[in-house]
């Protein structure tokens, strides 16, 4: 047996090409997907079984399946931070990014440039985590409504908004009330 692995992991490694075995294993521990063969990491049935047990197991899915909208939606509903594993194409998908940003504002960091300039997506992100406004487009950084939301959510966001908005009385009051 390899050093650093337990008996269960060793069995999974020995059976990494056996779909039935891997299906059973990932249903018990989704992260066993990491030990499966590349062919099974690219098998949608196997990946869905792993995600049903542990949505963080998306990390180990094939690149092809990280470009599958159904797979990504399942993963981000359980673990919104896993948006970081989604394909570039899906990080440009408004529906996916909105879902991720509502529950994990930091997801805006992974959004396409176009979606960082989409007010609905940025608003969802800053409502969840105000300081994430720093990843909004230059245009939306100038948006008073978004700046207010961000500062109300987290006063630290104040340092990421432009000076003109920092001088706005309503935003200054909101910042001072939060202090």
C-alpha positions in Angstrom: 0.0 0.0 0.0 1.2 3.5 -0.8 2.3 5.6 2.1 -0.2 8.3 3.1 -3.3 6.5 1.8 -5.8 4.5 3.7 -7.2 1.1 2.7 -10.4 2.6 1.2 -8.4 5.0 -1.0 -6.1 2.2 -2.1 -9.1 0.1 -3.2 -10.5 3.0 -5.2 -7.1 3.5 -6.8 -6.9 -0.2 -7.7 -10.4 0.0 -9.2 -10.1 3.4 -10.8 -11.2 2.1 -14.2 -14.2 0.1 -12.8 -17.2 2.2 -13.3 -19.5 0.3 -11.0 -16.9 0.4 -8.2 -16.2 4.1 -8.7 -19.9 4.9 -8.8 -20.4 3.2 -5.4 -17.3 4.9 -4.0 -18.3 8.5 -5.0 -21.8 8.0 -3.7 -20.1 7.4 -0.3 -17.4 10.1 -0.7 -17.7 12.4 -3.6 -14.0 13.3 -3.4 -13.0 9.8 -4.4 -13.7 11.2 -7.9 -10.1 12.4 -7.6 -8.8 8.8 -7.6 -10.9 7.7 -10.6 -9.4 7.3 -14.1 -9.6 10.2 -16.5 -12.2 8.4 -18.5 -14.5 8.1 -15.4 -13.8 11.8 -14.5 -15.3 12.5 -17.9 -18.3 10.3 -17.3 -21.4 12.5 -16.6 -23.1 9.8 -14.6 -20.1 9.3 -12.3 -19.6 13.1 -11.8 -23.3 13.6 -11.0 -23.1 10.8 -8.4 -20.0 12.5 -6.9 -21.7 15.9 -6.9 -24.8 14.5 -5.2 -22.6 13.4 -2.3 -20.2 16.4 -2.3 -20.5 19.4 -4.6 -16.9 20.3 -4.0 -15.9 17.2 -6.0 -16.4 19.3 -9.1 -12.7 20.1 -8.8 -11.9 16.6 -10.0 -14.3 16.5 -13.0 -12.9 16.6 -16.5 -12.6 20.0 -18.3 -15.3 18.9 -20.7 -17.8 18.5 -17.8 -16.6 21.7 -16.2 -18.1 23.2 -19.4 -21.5 21.5 -18.8 -24.1 23.9 -17.5 -26.1 21.3 -15.6 -23.0 20.1 -13.8 -21.9 23.6 -12.9 -25.4 24.6 -11.7 -25.5 21.6 -9.4 -22.1 22.3 -8.0 -22.6 26.0 -7.3 -25.9 25.5 -5.7 -24.2 23.3 -3.0 -20.8 25.1 -3.0 -21.0 28.4 -4.8 -17.2 28.9 -4.5 -16.7 26.1 -7.0 -17.5 28.6 -9.8 -13.7 28.9 -10.0 -13.6 25.5 -11.6 -16.2 26.4 -14.3 -15.0 26.9 -17.9 -14.3 30.4 -19.1 -17.4 30.0 -21.3 -19.7 29.3 -18.4 -18.1 32.1 -16.3 -19.5 34.3 -19.0 -23.1 32.8 -18.6 -25.3 35.3 -16.8 -27.6 32.7 -15.2 -24.7 30.8 -13.7 -22.9 33.9 -12.5 -26.0 35.3 -10.9 -26.6 32.1 -9.1 -23.1 32.0 -7.8 -22.9 35.7 -6.9 -26.1 35.6 -4.9 -24.6 33.1 -2.5 -20.9 33.9 -2.8 -20.2 37.5 -3.7 -16.5 36.6 -4.4 -17.8 34.8 -7.5 -17.6 38.1 -9.3 -13.9 37.7 -9.3 -14.3 34.8 -11.8 -16.9 36.5 -13.9 -16.2 37.6 -17.5 -15.5 41.2 -18.2 -18.9 41.6 -19.7 -20.6 40.3 -16.5 -18.4 42.5 -14.3 -20.2 45.3 -16.3 -23.7 43.8 -15.8 -25.5 45.8 -13.0 -27.7 42.8 -12.0 -24.7 40.5 -11.5 -22.6 43.1 -9.7 -25.6 44.0 -7.5 -26.1 40.4 -6.5 -22.4 40.1 -5.6 -22.1 43.3 -3.5 -25.4 42.5 -1.7 -23.6 39.3 -0.6 -20.1 40.8 0.0 -19.7 44.5 -0.3 -16.0 44.7 -0.8 -16.3 42.7 -4.0 -17.3 45.9 -5.7 -13.6 46.3 -6.4 -14.0 43.7 -9.2 -16.9 45.6 -10.8 -16.2 47.4 -14.1 -15.0 50.9 -14.1 -18.4 52.1 -15.2 -20.2 50.3 -12.4 -17.7 51.4 -9.8 -19.1 54.9 -10.5 -22.7 53.7 -9.8 -24.0 55.4 -6.6 -26.7 52.7 -5.9 -24.1 49.9 -6.0 -21.7 51.9 -3.9 -24.4 52.4 -1.2 -25.3 48.7 -1.2 -21.6 47.8 -0.9 -20.9 50.2 1.9 -24.0 49.2 3.8 -23.0 45.5 3.5 -19.4 46.1 4.5 -18.0 49.5 5.4 -14.6 48.4 4.1 -16.1 48.7 0.6 -15.8 52.5 1.1 -12.1 52.4 0.2 -12.8 50.7 -3.1 -15.3 53.3 -4.4 -14.1 56.4 -6.3 -13.3 59.6 -4.5 -16.3 61.4 -6.0 -18.7 58.8 -4.4 -16.8 58.9 -1.1 -17.7 62.6 -1.0 -21.4 61.9 -1.6 -23.3 62.9 1.6 -25.5 59.8 1.6 -22.6 57.4 1.2 -20.5 59.3 3.8 -23.4 59.0 6.3 -23.8 55.3 5.6 -20.1 54.8 6.1 -20.0 56.8 9.3 -23.1 55.0 10.7 -21.5 51.7 10.0 -18.3 52.8 11.8 
